[in-house]
Every structure is written in structure tokens, then in C-alpha cells.
Amino acid sequence: MSKVGLVLGGGGITGAAYELAALMAIHMATSWDPNSSEVIIGTSAGSFVASTVRSGRLSIDSLARHDESREDVANRIRTAVYRRRRPAGVRRWIKHGLVPGIRKPGLSLILGSPAPFDAGGIGEWLAEEIGDFAEGWPDDPTVIVAYELESKRRVAFGTLDAPDVELREAVAASSAVPLIFAPFELDGRHYVDGGISSGTHADLLLASEEPLDFVLVIAPMAADEIREGGRFYEGLFDRVGRAALDEEVAMIHEAWPSTEVLIITPSVDVQALMGPNPMSATAAVPAFIKALASLRMKLARPEVWGMLRKHLAPTSHPTRSK
């Protein structure tokens, strides 16, 4: 069996739905259990999915329960994710975002900005989904990436250089999207969405003691297909995300020449349902359903199926739609 590295990128609520669909589609095609991955790296929405995988709870119930309508699912997700908080943190924003942003305009301008919601709700939602597992850390190598405001660097929870935290705390920190969620505080340090520095952080796989045979990257916000009719920022996010991912993959190829890498991103029809607001709870189920249909075709492409068959021990070729 090949040694597999699984990278789950950021992408909001709809991105998490896409990743769940992709993992289930691959499992249906190959019988591969993503929890058997040698290493799993999760960023932002991908941190929630990574935790679900490592807990052994990955299933259709991870998104929708059997007795729920689409509206029920959207309301449940919305209630869990968007937990109100008192507006605060102006001084932190001035120190870590506004002043540095004025000196050097860019994304840093929004770091630490006051926001209406508390990312701790996402951590509590994870605990509801996977139980006591959320209060510890997986035994198998698992990395959750956030961005620390004080040091202005990424922090890879689950590695030796990072503070020891609970899984739900790391997920809350990794998912604190600026302007929507206030920075998440842990031991006096403040963290925001790990996607600030990269949506994927695939290069962290290189910390593995031995080279991996296969790297599977699911990146909802790194598509190389142009979004049809999308807002300008949607294409911008894709270009920035893809550029960072391409650099990370180049590092992997340089260090491990024999390692094969497969990148899975949403097709244009799935993108249309995921946008323009990736944090839309209402779009989660439609995006999931569309992604399953789209992925059936994507996985059947010879160049894709060849890698899946080689590394994930499939039992049969996925059926092409007529």
C-alpha cells in the first residue's frame, strides 16, 4: 500500500461540502479509507474535514442527517457557525492590521479586524460531530494550520514547534476568517484563518520522516478553470491559491522526485453553486450534490484514475456517464 499524504484546503462552508463529496467519491470508486493517510493537513474549512476524517466519523451524516431537509441542514450549519459576539478588538486590529497595512498595503490590512462572530462556535460544532475526540489530538500525524497575529507567521498545530491545544481549538483558530470571525485567542496569542498565508500548506508534508508515495490535494479555492460569471474576487482567490499550491508542489517534487501528486479542484459547474459566498450555509447541500456528480467524471479521466488505481488500491474503474 502506498504512503499517502492528504491535504485539505480552505474554502468556507461550501469548500468543506466539496471536500466531503470528493473524499466520498474517491472512497466509492476505490474503497480507500482517507483515515489511512500517513499524514493529513487541514487548513480552515479543511481543518474541520481533516478532524472528521481522523475521528473515523466521515460519512454522509457529516453534512446532512437522514431526516433533514436542505433547509434544516442550512439552519443547523448556520446556527453552529455563526455565533454572535460583542464587537471588540479595535486596538488589536490597529496594532496588527491597520498600521502594518498602511505601511505596506495588502491583505494584512484586515488582520485582527473587529468581527461579529466567534470562531469558537465552529470548535463546538466539531465537538458535537465527533464527540470527545475533539478534546484531544489524533494519534496519527495530523496538522491543522492557523496564522498567528503576534508573530505574523503560520502555526502548524500538531507539530513539535506548535503549542499543545485541543483539536477543536485548533480548528476554531484555523477557521477564523477575518472580517467574519474575530481572532481566536489561545494562551494570550491570537490566531486567524490559516488561509492567510496559503490555502493548502502542502509543503508541510516534507516534515514526514520518509518520502510519501502519493499526495492527494483537495483545494476548493485553487481552481485552474475560469469561473463563468463569477465575481472578480472569486477568480482572484483561485489565482492566489493556485500560485501558492504550485510552489508547494514544486517543493515536494524537488525533495521527493518519485512522489506523485494529484490536485482536485471544483469544475466550473460546481464553482457556480459554491460562489459567490463560500460561507453560505444554504449552498452547502447543492454544492455537495453537484460535486458528487462532477467528480464521477473527473475521477474517471485516465490520468486521474491511473494514479488512484496505483496508490489507493481500487477495486474497479468508475463508470462513465453516457
C-alpha positions as CSV (number, residue, x, y, z in Angstrom):
1,M,0.0,0.0,0.0
2,S,1.3,3.4,-0.9
3,K,2.1,6.0,1.8
4,V,-0.4,8.8,1.2
5,G,-0.4,12.4,2.3
6,L,-3.8,14.1,2.3
7,V,-4.1,17.9,2.0
8,L,-7.4,19.5,2.6
9,G,-7.5,23.2,1.7
10,G,-9.7,26.1,2.8
11,G,-12.9,27.2,1.1
12,G,-15.6,28.1,3.6
13,I,-18.7,26.1,4.2
14,T,-19.2,25.2,0.5
15,G,-15.5,24.2,0.3
16,A,-16.0,21.8,3.2
17,A,-19.0,20.3,1.4
18,Y,-16.9,19.9,-1.7
19,E,-14.1,18.1,0.2
20,L,-16.6,15.8,1.8
21,A,-18.0,15.0,-1.6
22,A,-14.6,14.4,-3.1
23,L,-13.5,12.0,-0.3
24,M,-16.7,10.1,-0.5
25,A,-16.5,9.9,-4.3
26,I,-12.9,8.5,-4.1
27,H,-14.0,6.0,-1.4
28,M,-16.8,4.8,-3.6
29,A,-14.5,4.4,-6.6
30,T,-11.6,2.8,-4.8
31,S,-12.7,1.6,-1.3
32,W,-9.9,3.7,0.1
33,D,-10.3,5.0,3.6
34,P,-8.8,8.6,3.9
35,N,-8.1,8.0,7.6
36,S,-5.4,5.5,6.5
37,S,-3.4,8.5,5.2
38,E,0.1,8.7,6.6
39,V,-0.3,12.5,7.2
40,I,-3.3,14.8,6.9
41,I,-3.0,18.6,6.7
42,G,-6.1,20.7,7.1
43,T,-6.5,24.5,6.7
44,S,-9.6,26.5,7.5
45,A,-12.6,24.5,6.2
46,G,-10.2,21.7,5.5
47,S,-9.3,21.6,9.2
48,F,-12.9,20.6,10.1
49,V,-12.9,17.9,7.4
50,A,-9.5,16.6,8.4
51,S,-10.7,16.3,12.0
52,T,-13.8,14.5,10.9
53,V,-11.7,12.0,8.9
54,R,-9.2,11.4,11.7
55,S,-12.1,10.7,14.1
56,G,-13.4,8.0,11.8
57,R,-16.7,9.8,11.5
58,L,-16.6,10.6,7.8
59,S,-20.0,9.8,6.3
60,I,-23.0,11.5,4.6
61,D,-24.1,12.4,8.1
62,S,-21.1,14.7,8.3
63,L,-23.1,17.1,6.2
64,A,-26.8,16.1,6.3
65,R,-28.7,13.7,8.6
66,H,-31.2,11.3,7.2
67,D,-34.3,13.2,8.5
68,E,-33.2,16.7,7.4
69,S,-34.3,18.8,4.5
70,R,-31.9,21.2,2.8
71,E,-33.4,24.0,4.8
72,D,-32.8,22.0,8.0
73,V,-29.2,21.4,7.1
74,A,-28.6,25.1,6.3
75,N,-30.2,26.2,9.5
76,R,-28.2,23.8,11.6
77,I,-24.9,24.8,10.0
78,R,-25.8,28.5,10.2
79,T,-26.6,28.2,13.9
80,A,-23.4,26.3,14.7
81,V,-21.0,28.5,12.7
82,Y,-22.3,32.0,13.2
83,R,-22.2,32.5,17.0
84,R,-22.5,36.2,17.8
85,R,-20.0,38.0,20.0
86,R,-19.7,41.5,21.3
87,P,-17.8,43.8,18.9
88,A,-14.3,44.3,20.3
89,G,-10.7,44.1,19.4
90,V,-10.2,47.6,17.8
91,R,-6.8,48.1,19.5
92,R,-5.6,44.7,18.2
93,W,-6.7,45.5,14.7
94,I,-4.9,48.8,14.8
95,K,-1.7,47.2,16.0
96,H,-1.7,44.0,13.9
97,G,-3.7,45.1,10.8
98,L,-4.3,48.7,10.2
99,V,-0.9,50.2,11.0
100,P,1.1,47.5,9.1
101,G,-1.5,47.6,6.3
102,I,-1.0,51.4,5.8
103,R,2.8,51.0,5.7
104,K,2.5,48.1,3.3
105,P,-0.9,47.8,1.7
106,G,-2.2,44.3,1.2
107,L,-4.1,41.5,2.9
108,S,-2.5,42.4,6.3
109,L,-4.9,45.4,6.5
110,I,-7.8,43.2,7.7
111,L,-5.8,41.1,10.2
112,G,-7.2,41.3,13.7
113,S,-10.2,43.3,12.4
114,P,-13.3,43.5,14.7
115,A,-15.9,41.0,13.5
116,P,-19.4,40.0,14.6
117,F,-18.8,36.2,15.1
118,D,-16.8,33.9,17.4
119,A,-15.0,31.1,15.7
120,G,-15.3,29.1,19.0
121,G,-18.7,28.1,17.7
122,I,-17.0,26.1,14.9
123,G,-15.0,24.3,17.5
124,E,-18.1,23.5,19.5
125,W,-19.8,22.2,16.3
126,L,-16.9,19.9,15.7
127,A,-17.2,18.6,19.2
128,E,-20.9,17.9,18.6
129,E,-20.0,15.9,15.4
130,I,-17.1,13.9,16.7
131,G,-17.5,13.8,20.4
132,D,-14.7,13.5,22.9
133,F,-12.2,13.1,20.1
134,A,-12.3,16.9,19.6
135,E,-10.9,17.4,23.1
136,G,-7.6,15.6,22.4
137,W,-5.3,15.1,19.4
138,P,-5.2,12.3,16.8
139,D,-2.5,9.6,17.3
140,D,-1.8,9.6,13.6
141,P,0.1,12.6,12.1
142,T,-2.4,15.4,11.7
143,V,-1.6,19.1,11.1
144,I,-4.0,22.0,11.5
145,V,-2.7,25.3,10.2
146,A,-3.6,28.8,11.5
147,Y,-1.9,32.2,11.3
148,E,-0.7,33.9,14.5
149,L,-1.1,37.7,14.6
150,E,1.6,38.4,17.2
151,S,4.4,36.6,15.3
152,K,2.9,37.1,11.8
153,R,3.6,33.5,10.9
154,R,1.7,30.3,10.2
155,V,1.4,27.9,13.1
156,A,1.1,24.2,12.3
157,F,-0.8,22.7,15.3
158,G,0.1,19.1,15.7
159,T,3.9,19.7,15.1
160,L,6.6,19.9,17.7
161,D,7.0,23.7,17.2
162,A,3.4,24.5,17.9
163,P,1.6,24.9,21.2
164,D,-0.3,21.9,22.6
165,V,-4.0,22.5,22.1
166,E,-7.2,20.6,21.7
167,L,-8.3,19.6,18.2
168,R,-11.5,21.8,18.4
169,E,-9.3,24.8,19.5
170,A,-7.0,24.3,16.5
171,V,-10.0,24.1,14.1
172,A,-11.5,27.3,15.6
173,A,-8.2,29.1,15.2
174,S,-7.7,27.8,11.7
175,S,-11.2,28.8,10.6
176,A,-11.3,32.4,12.0
177,V,-11.9,34.1,8.6
178,P,-11.0,37.9,9.0
179,L,-13.9,40.3,8.9
180,I,-16.3,37.5,9.7
181,F,-14.8,35.9,12.8
182,A,-12.8,37.7,15.5
183,P,-9.2,36.3,16.0
184,F,-9.3,33.2,18.2
185,E,-7.4,33.5,21.4
186,L,-5.3,30.7,22.8
187,D,-3.0,31.3,25.8
188,G,-2.8,35.0,25.1
189,R,-2.0,34.6,21.4
190,H,-4.4,35.4,18.6
191,Y,-5.0,33.3,15.6
192,V,-6.8,33.8,12.3
193,D,-7.6,31.7,9.3
194,G,-4.6,29.6,8.1
195,G,-5.5,30.5,4.5
196,I,-4.0,34.0,5.1
197,S,-0.6,32.5,4.2
198,S,-1.7,29.7,2.0
199,G,-4.9,27.8,1.4
200,T,-3.2,24.4,1.4
201,H,0.2,24.3,3.1
202,A,1.1,21.1,1.2
203,D,4.8,21.8,1.8
204,L,4.4,20.8,5.5
205,L,4.2,17.2,4.2
206,L,8.0,17.4,3.8
207,A,8.4,17.1,7.6
208,S,7.5,13.4,7.1
209,E,10.3,11.1,8.2
210,E,10.1,9.2,5.0
211,P,9.0,10.3,1.5
212,L,5.4,9.8,0.6
213,D,4.4,7.8,-2.5
214,F,1.3,9.8,-3.3
215,V,0.0,13.3,-2.3
216,L,-3.7,14.0,-2.7
217,V,-4.7,17.6,-2.6
218,I,-8.3,18.7,-2.5
219,A,-8.3,22.5,-2.9
220,P,-11.7,24.2,-3.3
221,M,-10.1,27.6,-3.8
222,A,-7.3,26.8,-6.2
223,A,-9.1,26.0,-9.4
224,D,-7.3,26.5,-12.7
225,E,-10.6,26.7,-14.6
226,I,-12.0,30.2,-15.1
227,R,-15.2,30.8,-13.1
228,E,-18.0,31.6,-15.5
229,G,-19.8,34.8,-14.5
230,G,-18.1,34.8,-11.1
231,R,-17.3,37.9,-9.1
232,F,-13.8,39.4,-9.6
233,Y,-12.6,38.3,-6.2
234,E,-13.5,34.6,-6.8
235,G,-11.0,34.4,-9.7
236,L,-8.5,36.3,-7.6
237,F,-8.8,33.8,-4.8
238,D,-8.3,31.0,-7.2
239,R,-5.2,32.5,-8.8
240,V,-3.6,33.3,-5.5
241,G,-4.5,29.9,-4.0
242,R,-3.2,28.1,-7.1
243,A,0.0,30.0,-7.2
244,A,0.8,29.1,-3.6
245,L,-0.1,25.5,-4.2
246,D,2.0,25.3,-7.3
247,E,5.0,26.5,-5.3
248,E,4.3,23.9,-2.6
249,V,4.0,21.1,-5.1
250,A,7.3,22.2,-6.8
251,M,9.0,21.9,-3.4
252,I,7.6,18.4,-3.0
253,H,8.7,17.3,-6.4
254,E,12.2,18.7,-5.8
255,A,12.6,16.9,-2.4
256,W,10.8,13.7,-3.5
257,P,11.1,13.3,-7.2
258,S,9.3,9.9,-7.2
259,T,6.2,11.2,-5.4
260,E,3.1,11.6,-7.5
261,V,0.7,14.5,-6.7
262,L,-3.0,14.7,-7.7
263,I,-4.8,18.0,-7.2
264,I,-8.6,18.0,-7.2
265,T,-10.4,21.3,-7.6
266,P,-14.1,22.2,-8.4
267,S,-15.2,22.2,-12.0
268,V,-16.9,25.4,-13.3
269,D,-20.4,24.0,-12.8
270,V,-19.6,23.2,-9.1
271,Q,-18.0,26.6,-8.7
272,A,-21.2,28.3,-9.8
273,L,-23.0,26.7,-6.9
274,M,-20.2,27.4,-4.4
275,G,-20.0,31.1,-5.2
276,P,-20.2,34.0,-4.7
277,N,-20.2,33.4,-1.0
278,P,-18.2,30.4,0.2
279,M,-19.6,30.9,3.7
280,S,-23.2,30.3,2.6
281,A,-24.9,27.6,4.6
282,T,-27.7,27.4,2.1
283,A,-25.4,26.4,-0.7
284,A,-23.8,23.5,1.2
285,V,-26.1,20.7,0.1
286,P,-26.5,21.8,-3.5
287,A,-22.7,22.1,-3.8
288,F,-22.2,18.7,-2.3
289,I,-24.7,17.0,-4.7
290,K,-23.3,18.8,-7.7
291,A,-19.8,17.9,-6.7
292,L,-20.6,14.2,-6.4
293,A,-21.9,14.2,-10.0
294,S,-19.0,16.2,-11.3
295,L,-16.3,14.1,-9.5
296,R,-17.7,10.9,-11.0
297,M,-16.4,12.1,-14.4
298,K,-13.2,13.7,-13.1
299,L,-12.1,10.6,-11.3
300,A,-12.7,8.6,-14.5
301,R,-10.2,10.6,-16.5
302,P,-7.3,8.2,-17.5
303,E,-4.6,10.4,-15.9
304,V,-6.5,10.7,-12.7
305,W,-7.7,7.1,-12.5
306,G,-4.2,5.8,-13.2
307,M,-2.9,7.4,-10.0
308,L,-5.9,6.4,-7.9
309,R,-5.6,2.8,-9.1
310,K,-1.9,2.7,-8.5
311,H,-1.9,4.2,-5.0
312,L,-5.3,3.7,-3.4
313,A,-5.9,0.0,-4.4
314,P,-9.2,0.5,-6.2
315,T,-11.5,-2.5,-7.0
316,S,-13.0,-1.3,-10.2
317,H,-13.0,1.6,-12.7
318,P,-15.6,4.3,-12.0
319,T,-18.4,4.2,-14.5
320,R,-18.5,7.0,-17.1
321,S,-21.8,8.7,-17.6
322,K,-23.3,8.4,-21.0
